[in-house]
Amino acid sequence: MIRRWDNFDLGGRNTFRMRVCCACYIEYDTVEDLRSIEPCSLPQPLLCMGEGSNLLFTRDFPGTVLRSCINYMKYFDVGAHEVLLAAGSGVKWDALVAKTCADGLWGLENLSLIPGTVGAAAVQNIGAYGVEVKDVIAGVTCLDLQTRGKVAFKVGELRYGYRDSLFKDPAFKGRYVITGVLLRLSRVPRPRIGYGALKEVFGGCAPASPEAVRQEVIGIRRKKLPDPESIGSAGSFFKNPVVSALEFAQIASGYESVPHFLLDGGLVKIPAAWMIEQCGLKGARRGGAAVYENQPLVLINASGMATPEEILALEGEIIGAVRAKFGVELHPEVEHI
């Protein structure tokens, strides 16, 4: 079934709770529903959106928002240790994680409590606590809006990078609409607990189950991140910057200790939250917008009435302060629409 609304209020469809409208809003339940939609007949441009959890609407959207409600989960047993899980693009991501953990399957537990849908997760290459969704994706199915045909991509074809994928490339954005994702899970315990707070929680001891990891991740996230039911935000607002070893040495020279993560090629990732805090902006409030006091990487709609202009102004202030203090350019993780 297809449901359409014109001049639709998006205030309840984006987690930042920006009070904006779109010219047209369409929900669809199946691939055939999507195929029956005539893109050229709709207000342009087109925007494929899940729960609006990684977006900042900077103004009213003049085009059409397409939202997948394709909702299925199906296991395929392919061997003694491996299980494939096919899921529709409209499935809520955390519901999927909850099911796999309850079923005793390893792979998604570190990605618990991340808002959004399965399709959006594949676009964004979501990540947390040392795991990215590309690590477990086997493939993605799409509808090509140009040819109206179905397309299947293997994970190696999706150009995954840090919060990046083929679907973010301007040459392909808006052409391929994700309809389903295939995930590779394991019956054999494969915990990834060597990153950050998880390392401290487990102290080198193997967790008993994926559900045990999931519950710890949920607890950590709830302490650090705002409750989306009461405070509007888009989660982590900035990407963690990656610098050369020389640049890191220059930054670290003025501090007794700088949190960091070593990457391949001699590169170093520095938490953007640490940089923002060193600039004295943790908890800073500008109008209705603020830096979350428990996690400086998150910008929030503190008043519930913040405008896009207030969020953008605070974003610009943070980028300028980090540039001035560290010579590092922060880039938003949140997509600006």
N, C-alpha and C positions, 0 to 999 in steps of 0.2 A: 504494500500500500504506500502511496505517496501522500504526504500532507504538506500543504503550502500556505504560507502567510505572507502578505505584503506589508511593507512598512512595519517591520517586526522589531519590537523592543528587545535588545540583546542584554539588558541589564542582568537578567537571571540566567544567561547562557555563557557568561565568562566569569572566571573565578576572581578576577580583579574587581568585578562589579562596576565596570565603567558603564555609565548611563548613555548608551549610544543605540542607534537603530541601524538596521540594514534594509535595503530596498525590497529584498525578497529572502525568505527563509524556507528551506525545503528539507524534510526528513523522508528517508526511504528505508524500506525494510529488507529488500532483496537486491541481488545484482541485476535482475531483470527490471526491477523498478528503476534502478539507476540508468540502465540502458535505454529505457523508454523516455527519459528526460531529454529534451532538445536544448542543449547548452546555448545555442545561438539565439534562442527565443527569450532567454533570461537576461535580466539586468547584469551588466558586466562591471568588474571582473567576478570570477567565481572563487570562492574560498571554501575549501574542505575543512571542516572543524569537528573536533570531538566534543569534549566538555569545556573547551575554551580555557584550559588550565595553563597554557604556556603562551598566552597572547596578551598584548596590550593594544586595545583599540584606541587610536589617537584622535579619532573623530567618527562621525557617522559613516557607515560603510555603504557606498553607492551601488554595490553589486549584490550578488546572490550567495548566501551561505548554504552549503550542502552539508547535511549531517547524516552520517551512516547510523542506522539502527539495525544493521545486520548482526544478529545475535545468536551465535551457536558455538559450542565447544565439543570437540570430538577427538578421542584418543585413537592412535594407531600403534599397535604393538609390533615393533620391527626387530625384536631380538631380546636376548636374555636381560640385557642391561639398559637398553635404550627404548624410549617411548616418544613418539611424535604426537604433538597436540595441535590440531587445526582450530583456529578461532576466528570468528567474524570480526570485522573491523570496528563494529559498534559495541563490542563487549567491554564492560568496564575493566580497566587494567587490574585493579586490586582485587576484584572478584575472581579474575583468572588466577592471580597469584595465590589467593586464599584456597582455591580449589586444588591446585597442584600441591601445595604444602599439606593440605588435609589428606591428600591421596598418597603422601609419602614420596613425592617425586622432587628431585633436586634440580636446581637451575635458576629459579626465579625468586627465591626467598629473600635475597638481598635487595630486591626491587619492590619490596612491600610498601604499601601505603602511598605510592606515587599516584597522584590523581590523573585522570584522563582515560582514554580508550586504547584498545589494542592497536588500532590503525595509527593513532597519533603517536604511540610509543615507537612504532616502526619508523615513522617519519623523523622523529626527534632523536632517535638513538638514545633513549633515556638511560641514565646510569646512576648508581649509588653504591657506596661501600665496596669499591673495587670491581664492580660488575656493570657491563653495559648490555643492553638488550641484543646488540649484534652478536654477543657471545653465545646466545641461545637460539637465535633466528636461523632457520634452515632455508626459508624462502618466503616470498610475498606474492600474493595474487592481486591483480589490479584490473580495472577497466580503463582502456585507452579512450579518452573522450574524443580524440580525433578520428580514429578508425572504428570506434564502437566495439572493438574486439577485446577479448580477455587476454591478458599478458601475465606470464609467470616469471618472476625474477628469482635467481638463486642469490644467496646472501653475498657471494663474491662479486655480484654485478651491481650491488646497491651503493657502492662508494661510501661505505660508512666511515665516519671520522668522529671526532669529539663533538657531540650534539649536532651531527651533520649527516646527510644522506643524499642520494640521488634526487629524492623528492624535493629537496630544497634548492636544487640547481635551477636558476631562472629559465634554462632551456627546457626543463621538464615540469616545472611547477605548474599545477593546474591542468596538466595533460593526463597524468596517471592518477587515478583515484583508487586507493587501497580498499580492497573488499575483504581480504582475509590474510592471515599470517600463520605460517607453520613454524612451530617451536620444537627444539630438540631437548628433551629432558632425560634424566637419568634415575634409574632405581638405585644405583650404587651411590653411597654418600660421597659428595664432592663439595664439601663446605669451603666457602671463600670468606675466611674470617681474619685475614691478616691486615685489614685496612681500618685505620682510625679507631673509632669507638668500639667497633666489634672486636678488635684485637684485645682491647682492655677488658671487655665483658667476659670473653671466653678464656682469656689468659693462656692460650695455647692448648686448651682442652677441646677435644672434638665434640661438637654439639650432637645431641641424641637424635635429632630429626630436623628436616627443613622447617617444620612448624616451630621448633625451638629458636631457630635463627630468625624466622619471621617475627615472632613475638618480641625479641630483643630489638630488631630493627624498628618495629612499630613504637616501642617505648622510647628509643633514642629520638626518632623523628618527632614524636609528640612533645618531647621536652624542648626541642630546638626550633620547631616550625609552628607558625600560627594555625589555629583550628580554622579550616576553610569555611566551617559553618557559621563562624562568628566574625572573622576578620578576612577581608578581601585581599588576595595577593595572587601572584602567578608563580609561586615557589621561588627557586633560585633565579635571581634576576640577571646576574652576570656570569659569564664563563670564567673559570679559573685561568689566569694567564700562564702561558708557557714561555720561559725565557732561556737564554743560553747559560752555560755554566759561568761565564765571565760576568754576565748581567746579574746573575744570582749572587755571585761573590761581592759585587758592588753594593747590592741591596742589603746583604747580610752583614756587611762590615760595620754598620751602625747599631747592630742589635746583638744581644747575648745569644739569642736563639730565634730562628725563623722557621716556622713549619713549612715543610716542602716534601715533594715526592719526585724521585728520580725517574726519568723516562729514557727510552732508547735514544741513541744519538747524542748523548751528553746533555739533553735538555732537562729542564727543571720546571715542575708545576708548583706554583705558589697559590695558596688559598686566597681568593679575592676577599673573602670575609676578613681575614687577618689584615690585609692592606687597608680596607675601609675602616676597620677599628683603629688602626694606627693613625688614621687621618682625623680621629676624633668625631666620627660621624655615626657611631653606633647609637641607636636610639634617637637620632636627629629627626626633628619633625618640621616640615615646611607646608603650612596650610593643612590640607587634609591628608597629605602623603607623609610617610615616615619610613625610616630604616628600622626594621624589627629589632627590638632590644635583645632578644635571645639569639639572633642569627643575622649579622649585618649583611649577609648575602641576599637577604629577602627585603624587598620594598613592599609596603603594605598600604592599603586604603584605610588609614587609621580612623578617619571620621565616618567612614561609610558613605561619604559624599564627595570624596576626592575626584578632581577632574583629571582628564588626560594631561592637561597642561601642567598640573602640579606634579604628577608622576614624572613627566619628561624633564621638568626643571630640576627635580631632585636627582634624577639620573645624570643629568649634565653636570651638576655640582659634584657628584661623587667621581665621575670620570675625570673632571678637571683636577680635583684634589689628589687623586692617586697619581695622575700624570705629573703634577707638580712635585710631589713628595718622592716618588720612586722612579719616574721616567718610564712608567709602564702604562700602556693604553688598555683600559678595560673595554670589553665588548659585551653587549647584552646577549644573554641566552634567550630571553623572552623575545618572541617575534612581534614586531611593531606593525600594526595594520592601519 
